[in-house]
Amino acid sequence: MSQAQERAALVVAAQDIIARGSKSFRSASALFDEKTRERAWLLYAWCRACDDLTDGQTLGHSAKRALSPKAAHRRIVELSDAALQGESTGHAAFDSLGIVASECRIPRRAIDDHLEGFALDANGWKPKTESDLLRYCFHVAGAVGVMMALVMGVDPDDSDTLDRASDLGIAFQLANIARDIVADAREGRVYLPSQWLNEEGLDGNSLANPANGARIAPLAERLVRLSRDYRASARVGARRLPLRSRLAVLAASNVYGAIGEKVVERGANAWRSRTIVSDSEKLEEFALALAQSFWPAPNARREGLWTRPA
């Protein structure tokens, strides 16, 4: 099989992974041009595989505690290292990393930043402060935002735009945490800072019970309120992207923003069932993103926002 045929096969495999693993990301990626879309799929496939191996999941579902989280993390690092060295790993998702990292000149630092998030999970790490929470959000999602910006053609030396790409990933993760507070707690995962929990008299056990929704809701609202500033910053960076990439990023931002806002709207009932954005609501968010693509860039400064290490 030629190199081009191998790449084409990896793209098909990555497309299947994203189709089954993330409807929202799949929908947003359809807005990219073909080259960017394929590269986004390749990157997503690696991220999804790392997440699944660490959490004992299949395409983000049916979570169960991995038999040995630290061993799973070591395996992720080994496979990633091999792929980056141009070796065939026998795993399509990791071979995909080798392709997209080479084509987009993704620096090793960005990849290691994301791998650090899986190390935190494998070690059972829990945040104590808001800064800890934001650092975690960077590693598990902000670093992906940085890599996605590079996939979309952002100059690796454009630190401000990359910071704003990181901001979008952080905003996404804050919304995810808000939506999944109860489900995560039932799996022993608590991403809310212990400082926040102590202020409300809550702990992991109480977070796992949806009957405590009225006490959990203020913490979810706090997460969503925090995410708004990061989304606003990210919109500035999005205006610097080519039109189709800009539209895709703004659409994804709007959909994830809508998830967070629906959690706040549902209040104490937000964890009685999973909060989702319907297909019709997604279409509305895509239409808004189209309008936003032509609006002047918002004047959102980054002062006070958590910033990735230089």
Summary of the structure (lengths in Angstrom):
residues: 310
radius of gyration: 18.7
end to end distance: 41.0
largest distance: 60.5
contacts: 1025
relative contact order: 0.11
helix: 72%
strand: 1%
